[in-house]
Amino acid sequence: MKSVFWMVVVLGVALIIQEAGGADECSTVTALVSACASFVNYGTPDPIPGAPCCVAMMTLSNVASSTGVETRQSVCRCMMDLITTYNPNATAIATLPGFCGVSLGFTIDPNTDCE
């Protein structure tokens, strides 16, 4: 099985995104979105720029945009997997980048094609 790793250094922290034989390793994306757990789970408080949730979304934006299309596609697939897994909270997850004023380089909607 072929494994491809991308290492991205963001704010002095090395983040590793792995694609193993076509299956994405989503632990980095999951960890960053988990900084927004209160909003994702309860819808409150709204994320605001500068808050830990938005710092995590900014980091995710940097990861998605800093190492090329393969990483952005991997981040997209991981986000869509989170939305599928946590379907009742899909809207909250999808709106995080907008609340924080960041772009992930792709639009999150029900028909998102990460390719």
N, C-alpha and C positions, 0 to 999 in steps of 0.2 A: 504494500500500500504506500502510495506516495504522500509525503507530508510536506507542506509548504508553510513556513513561518514568516510573519512580518513583524519586525520589532519597530515600534514607534516610540520616540522619546518625547513626552509631553510634560511640560513643567518640571523637567528633571526626573521624571519617573518613566521607566521603561515599561511599556505595555506590549504584550505579545498577543497577536491574533494568529491562530493556526487554522489552516485549512487542511484537513486530512482526507485525501481521496474524495474530495467533493463535499465532505461534511464539515461544516464550520464549527470551530471551537468558540463558543459564545460566552465563556466565563467573564471576559473583560467587559463586554457589552452588558451582561447581566449585572455585574458588580456596579457599573456606572449607573444604570437605571435604578438599582436598589437604593441609591442615594435619594431617590424620589419616592420611596416606599409609602410615606404617609399620603402624598397626593394620589399616587396610583391606587392605593387601597381604599382611601376614604374620601378622595376628592377635595381635600383641604389639608393644609393651606395651599393657596395658589403659589406655584414657584415664582420667584422674582429674581431678576439678575443679581448676582453676587451671593445668593444663598447657596448652600452646599449642593442642592439639587441642580441648580443652573451651572455651577462650576463643573459638575459631572457632565452635564449636557454639552458644555463648551469643550470639555476634554474629549467627549465622544465625537463631536464635530471635527476636532483637530485630528483624531484618529482616522475618521472617515475620509478626510480630505488630504492627508499628508503623504500617503504612500501609494497613491494610484488607484486605478479603477477596481483592481481586485479586492483591495481592502474595503473600499466603499461598498462593493457588492456584498462582501462578507458581513459588514456592519448592517446593511439593509436586510439580508436574510436573517440575521440574528434578531433584529428588531421585529421583523414580521413573525418569527417564531415565538417571541415573547407575547406579541399581540394574540397569536393563535392560542398559545398556552393559557394566557390570562384573559380570555375573551370577555368576561364581564367588565374588565378594566381596560379594554382596548382603546376606548376614546381617551382616557387619561394618558395612556402611554403614547398614543399618536400625537397628542397636543403638547407634550413636554417641550420639544424644540421651539415651538411657536411661543409658548409662555416665556421661555428663556431668551428669545430673540436670536436663536442660532439656526443655521441650516446644516442638515446632515448630508446635503448633496443629492437627496432624493425626496420625493413626496410620499408621505405615508397615507395611503388610502386603501380601501378594500381590494383594489385592482393593481396594487403596486407590483411591478415587474422589476426585480432586482438585477436582472441581466442587462 
